[in-house]
Amino acid sequence: MGKVKPENEWKFKCANTGKAIKRKKRYYRNGKYFITKAAWQDQVKKDAEAKAKTDAEAAPAAKA
């Protein structure tokens, strides 16, 4: 009997899309795995927009 290979050897999910990453090559940036470089850049853009939004909401509260 040979070795039994697990069903999904690479149990990683893209931090941006949530899709399963099944291939050996993964795009790893900032402690997270992404499907492609474009998915990583999209996540960076989303994070920057979210940070700008929270900063904008916090600014009026700081003035009061």
Beta strands, then each sheet from edge to edge (+ up, - down):
strand 1: 12-13
strand 2: 20-21
strand 3: 27-29
strand 4: 32-34
sheet 1: 1+ 2-
sheet 2: 3+ 4-
end
